[in-house]
Amino acid sequence: MTDLLTAFDAATRGHRPTGMPEGVVVTDDGPVHRVAGAPWGGMVLYRDLGGLEGAGLDALIARQRDYFAGRGEHFEWKTYAHDAPADLPERLLAAGFEAQEPEAVVIGYVEPLVTPVVLPEGVTLREVTERADLEKIGELEAAVWGGDWSGLVSGLEAELPDGKLVIVVAEAEGQVVSAGWVRLTPKPFASLWGGSTLAGWRRKGIYRALVAYRAKLASDGGFEYLQVDASPDSRPILERLGMSVVTTTTPYIWKPAG
């Protein structure tokens, strides 16, 4: 698992984002890259913090908060359990961030995950690109989790033109009952997202089928690994498929007043 984590950090973290949707602005501040102007909100990205701690780290955090405050934009600072310094979460909380639910970082080799797609009777999978279908995904997420998912809908739509995102829905009787997407970058890692399923359609193998379908897409694209930031519901399914938990991640969200 240590090898998987090392490969994950090297391939997916700390690189300055390129090919972002129109209107997205990427700026740098020391060890971090700021991504602003995206429909889903801002992000702070980094591989490590260059040994910053104490007052120096507090100043870095404050600068990111002030930058996004000036834009009136909320943003995410995603921490990882194996990162230093260990007191980063406490410093983010002190700066006004709110911790979200922790997720497990789960990684597996692609080829063993390419298995036959088995669906319950009456359920089909379909790749989608049209706004109307993305709106149905937003409605699905709202039904499962509550809240407003218009930012997700607009964000997915903005990503589609570069060809590195493939969105798949599971449908039954014309209704989207589950949905997931795969980001085919950066090699050798592809990442799986989504997977929310309506309550009445859970425990029927739909999530597993979505994983297998997207694993085949990753395999066809020449990817070696699949990575998922998994919820407690998804983690055991992924582990049964042979994937391994390598660390945990906790998003911290800062929102401007009002």
C-alpha positions in Angstrom: 0.0 0.0 0.0 2.9 2.3 0.6 4.0 2.0 -3.0 0.4 2.8 -4.1 0.4 5.9 -1.9 3.8 7.1 -3.2 2.7 6.6 -6.8 -0.6 8.5 -6.1 1.1 11.5 -4.5 3.7 11.7 -7.3 1.2 11.4 -10.2 -1.9 13.4 -8.9 -0.8 16.0 -6.4 1.2 19.2 -6.7 1.0 19.7 -10.4 -0.2 23.0 -11.7 -3.6 22.4 -13.3 -3.8 22.9 -17.1 -6.6 22.7 -19.6 -9.2 24.1 -17.2 -12.6 25.3 -18.3 -13.0 28.8 -19.7 -13.2 31.4 -16.9 -11.1 29.3 -14.4 -8.1 31.2 -13.0 -5.0 29.3 -11.7 -2.5 31.3 -9.5 0.4 30.2 -7.3 1.3 31.1 -3.8 4.5 29.3 -2.6 3.8 25.6 -2.4 0.1 25.9 -3.3 -1.9 26.3 -6.5 -5.2 28.3 -6.3 -8.0 27.4 -8.7 -10.7 30.0 -8.8 -13.7 30.8 -10.9 -15.0 27.2 -11.4 -18.7 26.5 -11.3 -18.1 24.1 -8.3 -16.1 26.6 -6.3 -12.4 27.2 -5.7 -9.7 24.8 -4.6 -6.2 24.9 -3.1 -3.9 22.2 -4.4 -0.5 21.0 -3.3 1.7 18.0 -2.8 3.4 19.2 0.4 3.7 22.5 2.2 7.4 22.9 1.9 8.0 22.4 5.6 5.8 25.4 6.6 4.5 25.3 10.2 3.4 27.6 12.9 3.1 31.3 12.1 4.3 30.7 8.5 1.6 28.2 7.9 -1.0 30.4 9.4 0.0 33.2 7.1 -0.3 30.9 4.0 -3.8 29.8 5.1 -4.8 33.5 5.7 -3.6 34.5 2.3 -5.7 31.9 0.6 -8.8 32.8 2.7 -8.3 36.5 1.9 -7.8 35.8 -1.8 -11.1 33.9 -2.1 -12.8 36.4 0.2 -11.9 39.1 -2.3 -13.6 37.1 -5.0 -16.6 36.3 -2.8 -16.0 32.7 -3.6 -16.1 29.6 -1.4 -13.2 27.1 -1.7 -11.9 23.7 -0.6 -8.6 22.9 1.1 -8.3 19.1 1.0 -6.1 17.5 3.7 -4.6 14.1 3.7 -3.9 12.0 6.9 -0.2 11.4 5.9 0.6 15.0 5.2 2.7 17.3 7.5 2.3 19.2 9.7 -0.1 17.2 11.8 -1.8 20.3 13.2 -2.9 21.6 9.7 -6.5 20.6 10.4 -6.6 22.6 13.7 -5.1 25.6 12.0 -7.7 25.5 9.2 -10.5 25.3 11.7 -9.0 28.3 13.6 -9.0 30.2 10.3 -12.7 29.7 9.8 -12.9 26.6 7.7 -15.5 23.9 8.3 -14.5 20.2 8.2 -16.5 17.9 6.0 -16.9 14.1 6.4 -13.6 12.2 6.0 -13.2 9.9 3.0 -11.0 6.9 2.4 -8.5 7.2 -0.5 -9.0 3.8 -2.2 -6.7 2.6 -5.1 -6.6 -0.5 -7.2 -5.0 -1.8 -10.4 -7.3 -1.3 -13.4 -7.2 -4.6 -15.1 -8.6 -6.8 -12.3 -11.5 -4.3 -12.1 -12.5 -4.9 -15.7 -15.2 -7.5 -15.2 -18.5 -8.2 -17.0 -21.1 -5.5 -16.3 -24.0 -7.2 -14.6 -27.2 -5.1 -14.1 -30.5 -5.9 -12.5 -33.4 -6.4 -14.9 -34.7 -3.2 -16.4 -31.6 -1.2 -15.7 -29.3 0.1 -18.4 -26.1 2.2 -18.5 -25.6 5.1 -20.9 -22.9 7.7 -21.4 -24.3 11.2 -21.4 -23.1 14.7 -22.5 -26.3 16.7 -22.9 -27.3 19.3 -20.3 -30.7 17.7 -19.8 -29.1 14.5 -18.7 -26.7 16.4 -16.4 -29.7 18.1 -14.8 -31.1 14.6 -14.1 -27.9 13.8 -12.3 -28.3 17.0 -10.2 -31.8 15.9 -9.3 -30.5 12.5 -8.3 -27.9 14.0 -6.0 -30.4 16.3 -4.5 -32.8 13.3 -3.8 -30.0 11.4 -2.2 -28.2 14.1 -0.3 -30.4 17.2 -0.3 -29.2 20.7 -1.2 -28.5 22.5 -4.4 -26.4 20.6 -7.0 -26.5 23.2 -9.8 -22.8 23.8 -9.3 -22.0 20.2 -10.0 -24.2 20.2 -13.1 -22.4 23.3 -14.5 -19.0 22.0 -13.5 -19.5 18.7 -15.3 -20.8 20.5 -18.4 -17.7 22.8 -18.3 -15.3 19.8 -18.2 -16.8 17.8 -21.0 -15.2 19.6 -24.0 -11.6 18.5 -23.2 -12.6 14.8 -23.5 -11.0 13.7 -20.2 -14.3 13.2 -18.4 -16.8 10.4 -19.2 -20.2 10.5 -17.4 -22.3 7.4 -17.1 -25.9 7.1 -15.8 -27.9 4.0 -14.8 -31.5 4.3 -15.8 -34.7 2.4 -15.0 -38.0 3.2 -16.6 -36.7 6.5 -17.9 -35.4 7.6 -14.5 -31.7 8.1 -13.5 -31.3 5.9 -10.5 -27.5 6.2 -10.2 -24.6 8.0 -11.9 -20.9 8.1 -11.9 -18.1 9.6 -13.9 -14.4 8.9 -14.6 -11.7 11.5 -15.0 -9.1 10.2 -17.4 -6.1 12.2 -16.1 -3.4 12.2 -15.1 -1.7 9.0 -16.2 -1.2 6.4 -14.8 -4.2 7.3 -12.5 -7.9 7.5 -13.5 -10.3 8.6 -10.8 -13.9 7.6 -10.2 -16.5 10.0 -8.9 -20.2 10.0 -8.1 -21.9 6.7 -7.6 -24.9 8.0 -5.6 -27.9 5.7 -5.9 -31.5 6.2 -5.1 -32.5 4.3 -1.9 -34.8 1.9 -3.6 -32.1 0.8 -6.1 -29.3 0.1 -3.6 -27.8 -3.3 -3.0 -28.7 -4.5 -6.5 -25.2 -4.3 -8.0 -25.6 -1.0 -9.8 -22.6 0.7 -8.1 -20.4 -2.4 -8.9 -21.6 -2.3 -12.5 -20.7 1.4 -12.8 -17.2 0.6 -11.4 -16.7 -2.2 -14.0 -17.9 0.0 -16.9 -15.6 2.9 -16.0 -12.7 0.5 -15.3 -13.0 -0.7 -18.9 -12.9 2.9 -20.1 -9.7 3.5 -18.1 -8.2 0.3 -19.4 -9.0 1.3 -23.0 -7.2 4.6 -22.3 -4.0 2.9 -21.1 -4.4 3.7 -17.4 -2.8 1.5 -14.7 -4.6 2.6 -11.6 -8.1 3.6 -10.4 -8.5 5.9 -7.5 -11.6 6.8 -5.5 -12.3 9.2 -2.6 -14.7 6.8 -1.0 -17.6 7.4 1.4 -18.3 4.8 4.2 -21.0 3.3 2.0 -18.7 2.9 -1.1 -15.5 1.8 0.7 -16.6 -1.8 1.6 -17.8 -2.4 -2.0 -14.5 -1.2 -3.4 -12.5 -3.3 -0.9 -14.4 -6.4 -1.9 -13.5 -5.7 -5.5 -9.8 -5.8 -4.5 -9.0 -2.1 -4.0 -7.0 -0.9 -1.1 -7.3 2.0 1.4 -4.0 3.9 1.3 -4.9 7.0 3.4 -7.8 9.2 4.3 -8.7 12.7 3.1 -10.8 15.4 4.7 -12.1 18.4 2.8 -12.1 21.8 4.7 -14.5 24.4 3.2 -14.3 28.1 3.7 -17.3 30.3 2.7 -17.5 34.1 2.5 -19.9 35.7 4.9 -23.5 35.6 3.5 
